[in-house]
Amino acid sequence: MQIGHFNRLRIIRFTDHGAILDADGKDILMPKKYVTDDMHAGDEVNAFVYLDQSGRLVATQETPLAEVGQFAFLEVAWTNRFGAFMNWGLMKDLFVPFSEQGKRFVQGRSYWVYIYIDEKTGRIVGTSKIDRYISDDHPTFAPGQEVDAFVWKQTDLGYKVIVESTFEGLIYRNETFSAIHIGDKLKAIVKQVRDDGKIDLALQHSGKRLIDGFANTLMRELYNADGFLPYGDHTPADEIADRFHVSKKTFKKTIGALYRQRAIEITDDGICFAKQRED
């Protein structure tokens, strides 16, 4: 049985308070609100185990926003003189002591935390000191590989992210063409793994793959705009980024490729679907 995780536990008996589960020889209460009519003694249930307000082991069928050993972007439900209490999807809020807060948490705001078991108390707690839980192992991702990335914090260079809930990565500010916010969960593309183990990421594929993908997007946009879009060489780069979330360089390469394929025509005012042309 693992505290802070889902476990397969056997029902021993039922009481007025709920079901008693066997956890490695220990009796754990699953409160009555989680007991259903189709549960019987001897059945196994999948339950999340944690400590209640009195420090007793308790099982629940609620699903937390994260488990022990994971990162989560959580909202502060309330604070007191000991620390902050985060809403993580369970009846009992997750405690983050002041000593584990980089900056003092504010009620109603959300912060990245890592969830772990405090060795002194045995309780599940959180910390905002994310750096010490980022893996020191050297990543083995290949360039072009798609990964999950959580936006962790903003820097002068761009956005630090947590890659696959394990490694540190960076998305450069000058390579983002849509709004990014702390707490966002993104699909990102590995550009390279640096010698120091940090990962450079992009939000789009590069080269021909990017152009091919954007070409399909642009043709759909043309269709939805009745065959004409007022964008071209004359359009400022920031307008293209705001409208299509790509760089002007990618936009120009794509419309050039579509023109050579005779899919579009380029006019002084923009681009439109091509008319049938004779060779």
N, C-alpha and C positions, 0 to 999 in steps of 0.2 A: 504494500500500500504506500502510495506517495502523496504527501500533503501538497496541495497546490496544483493537483492534476486530476484528471478523470481516472477512475479505477473501476474495474469490474468486481463488484462486491456481492456476496450472497446474503439474502434475507434470512435471518434466524427466526424472528418472531415479530409479532405486531403488538403494540401497546396503545394506550389512549393518546399518546403523544406522537405516534408515527411508527415507522418500521425500524427495527434494530438490525444493523448490518454487521457482518463479520469481516473485520479488517486485520488479518494476521493475528487472530486471537483476541483482538480488542473489539468491544461492542461500540458501534457508532450509530447515533440516531439520525435517521432521515425524517425530518418533520412531516407531520400528517398531511400538510398541504401538497406534498410531492407524491403521496401514495395514491395509486390508482386502483380501480376495482379489479384489474386483471393481474395484479401482483399477488404472489402466493409465497409462503414459506418455502425456502429451497431455491427460489428463482434467483438469478443473478441480474443486477441492475448496473447501469453505467452511471456513476455518480461522481461529482466533484467534491473533494474533501478539503476542508479548511477548518480554522478554529473560530468558534463563536465568541461573543462578547466576554464570556467567562473563561475563555481559554480551553474549552472542551472541543474535541473533535466532532465535527458535524458534517453530514453529507447533504448535498443538494442536487437537484436536477436542473437548476439554473445554469446557464452558460456564461462564464465570465468573459470579459473583453480580451483577456490574456491570462496565461498560466505562469507559474513559477518558471523562471529562466527565459522569459520573453520580454520584449519591449512593447510599450503601449502608450498611446497618446490619450491621456485621461483628463477629465474635468474635475476641478476641485469642488467638492460638494459643500464642505465646511472646514473651518479651522478652529484650533484652540491653542492654549499656551504650550502644548507639546509638539504640535505640527499640523499637517494638513491631511484631510481625509478625501480620497479620490473615489469617484463613482466608477466602479469597474464591473458593474452588471450584477453584483450579488447584494443580498440584504445587508451584509456588513461591509462598510466601505474600506478601501485599502489605505492604510496609514503610511504617511511619509514624514518621518521626524524632521525637525528643523535642521539637524546635523546632516541630513541627506538631501537638502535642497541647496542648489547652487545660489539662487536668489529666492527670497521669501515668496512662497506661493500665495496667490491671491484668489479668493473665492470666486467661482464663476469662470475662471480662465483655465485653459488646458495646457498640459505640459507632458513632455516625453519622460517616461520613467521606466526603469528596469525592475522587474518583480523578483524578489528572492526571499529566502527564509533566513531570518536573523538568528545567528548561532547562539546568542545569549538567551533569547526568549523563546525561540522555536516558532515565532509568529511570522506570518507572511507580511512583508512590508515592501515599500517601493523606494527607489532612489532616483534622483535626477542626475547623478554623477555617472552619465552614460559611458564616458570614455573607458572606465576601468572594466567594462563588460564587453567591449569590442574585442573580437578575436585577434590574437597576435599571429595566428597561422597565416601562411602566405596563400592567398586565393588562387584557385586553379581555373578561373573563368577564361574563356577564349574571346578574343575580339569579335564583336558582332553578336555575342550571346545575349539573349533577353533575360533580365532579372527583375525581381521585385525590389523596390527601393522606397524607404520611408524618409520623408524630408524631416531632418533632425534640427538643423539650425542654419542661419544665414551668415555668410562671411563676406569679406571684401571680394573674394574670387567668385563666389557663387553660393551654392547650397550644399552643405554637408548632408549626406544621406546614410542610412543604415541599409546595407545591401543583404538581402536574403536573411534578415534578422541576425546577422553575424558579423559582417565586415563594414569598414568605413569606406565611403565613396564620395565623389565630388561631381556635381553638375555645374559647369562653368556658366556664369551669368550671361556672357556674351553669346552663348549657344542656346539660350532659352527664348522661345518666341510665343509663350503664353504664360499667364500668371501662375506662380508657384507659391504655396503657403506652407508654413510649418505645420506638420501633421498630415500633409498629403501623402497618399500611397500611390506610387507611380509604377508604370512599366518603363524600364530604362534599358539602354543598349550599352554593353561594355565596349569602351574604346580601347582601353589598355589597362593592364595591371602594372603599376609602377614597381620599381625595385624595392621601395619601402613597404610594399604590400597594399598601398592605397589604390583605389580603383577610380579611374576617370570614366565618366558616364556621359551618354547623350540621350536625349529623349526621342531621337529619330535615327533611323538607319542612315548611313552615309552613301555617297556615290550613286550608282545606277539603281540600287534597291530603293533609295529614298525617292529618286526622281520617278521611278515606275509607280511607287505607292502614291506619290502626290499627284501624278498624272490622272490616276483614277479618281482621286478626290476632286481635282479641278474639273474634270468632265462632268461629274455629278453636280458641282456648283454651277456650271454653265447650264446644265439642263434645268436646274431649279430656278435659274435667273432668266428663263426664256431664251437662252442661246447667246446672251451677251453679258460680259463683265467689264466694267470700266477700269481695268488694271493693265499696266504694261510697263515699258521702259521708263515712262514718265512718272510712274507712281513712286512716292518716297518709300524707303525701306521699312519705316516704322508702320506705315499703313498696310503694307503687305503682311508684315508680322502680325499685326492686330487682326487682320481679316482671315489669313490662312495659316498662321502659326508656323511659317517657314521663313527662311532668309530670302532676301531679294535674289541672291545668287541662285538658290534652288528654284525659285519662281521662274527666273529667266531661262535657266537650262531646261526646265520642264516645258515651257511654252515653245521653246525652240524645237524640242524633240517632237511635240505634238504637231507643230507646223510642218516639220519634215515628213511626218506620217500622214499629212493632209487631213488631220482631224480638226484643226482650227485654222482660222485666219487671224493675222495680227494687223490691226488698224491703228490709225493715229489716236483713236479714242479708247482702245482696249482690245479685247479678244472676243471672237465669236465662233460658232460652229462653221466649218468650212463648207462651201458649196462644192458640188462635184466639178472637178477641173479636168480638162483634157491634157494629155502629155504634150 
